[in-house]
Amino acid sequence: MATPSGTQLYNIYDQIRVDIFGTNDDWTATAASGFVTSVMDIYAQKVASRINGQLSQHNYVRVNTTTGGVTPAIDQVYALLETGITALIRDTEVSLLKRLASGLGITTGKGEGSVVKNADSVNISTALRYQERIRAFLGDRNSAKEDFKTQLRQFKYDILSGRKRYVY
């Protein structure tokens, strides 16, 4: 059973869809994104487990995919879930791209692949386009991972020090 719409967890998923795919309509949420709610439920559980592991507390952050609830119900936890799920999606995208490349037999060495000239007499190489796509995906993935690590370190510091954060 997937997280019901209208819940806090589902709202987090919608925000992720907007951040990554630019819209949160039903078509993007299912077919276009490839990351349906049931997949994000799994990712949310993984992220909650990572947060709890860092805090050395087994059940500090709890995600209930049946009711769509998140405990504790605070903005920092919502942000951590959003950033962590985004990082896992980016990892999955890179993995899928690598599998596609190996399945198609695409090589990425300089000068390999097909080269054509477009109407403006610019050479277009399939290998170079693929390399650029890999660089873009890796950059997105690394950025998402670093964002999650930074947020998690700050959250851990805030929790362990008892410090309260104020949003102005």
C-alpha positions, -999 to +999 in steps of 0.1 A: +000+000+000+014+034-010+013+065+011-021+082+008-023+116-009-029+147+012-006+134+040+027+150+051+048+123+036+029+126+003+034+163+003+072+157+007+070+134-024+052+161-043+079+186-035+105+162-047+087+157-080+084+195-084+122+199-076+133+172-100+107+171-128+092+206-126+056+197-120+035+176-096+006+167-119-005+130-120+011+122-153+046+133-141+041+117-107+036+083-123+046+078-159+072+105-166+092+105-133+094+067-130+095+073-092+060+064-081+048+068-045+056+031-036+093+036-047+095+068-027+080+050+003+110+026+002+134+055-001+118+074+028+123+043+050+160+041+039+165+078+047+148+075+081+171+045+089+202+065+079+191+095+101+185+072+130+219+055+125+236+088+126+218+098+158+224+063+173+187+062+181+167+034+167+133+051+163+139+089+165+126+095+130+097+073+121+079+072+087+046+055+085+038+048+048+003+035+056-009+067+072+016+091+056+028+104+090+063+115+099+076+117+135+089+140+148+067+164+128+093+192+124+106+211+094+142+198+097+130+162+095+109+170+065+138+187+048+161+158+056+136+133+041+133+155+010+170+159+004+178+122+012+151+109-011+163+132-038+199+119-034+186+083-037+167+092-068+199+108-083+218+076-075+192+055-092+193+077-123+230+073-126+228+036-121+201+033-148+221+054-172+251+032-167+230+001-173+215+016-204+250+024-218+263-011-211+232-027-227+236-006-258+273-011-261+280+026-259+316+035-255+328+068-240+364+072-251+374+103-270+367+100-306+345+069-304+309+068-315+291+083-345+298+118-356+275+139-378+274+175-390+243+195-383+229+222-406+253+247-390+284+225-399+289+217-362+302+181-355+279+162-331+294+131-315+273+105-298+301+097-274+306+133-264+269+138-259+268+107-237+299+119-217+282+153-211+250+135-200+270+114-175+288+145-162+255+162-156+240+132-139+271+128-117+271+165-108+234+163-098+241+132-077+271+145-060+254+178-052+224+160-037+246+137-016+266+166-003+234+185+005+221+155+025+253+150+044+255+187+053+219+188+065+223+156+084+255+168+102+236+200+112+206+181+124+227+158+145+245+187+160+213+204+168+197+173+184+228+163+204+235+199+216+199+206+224+201+238+203+170+253+190+169+266+154+147+296+147+134+304+112+129+341+106 
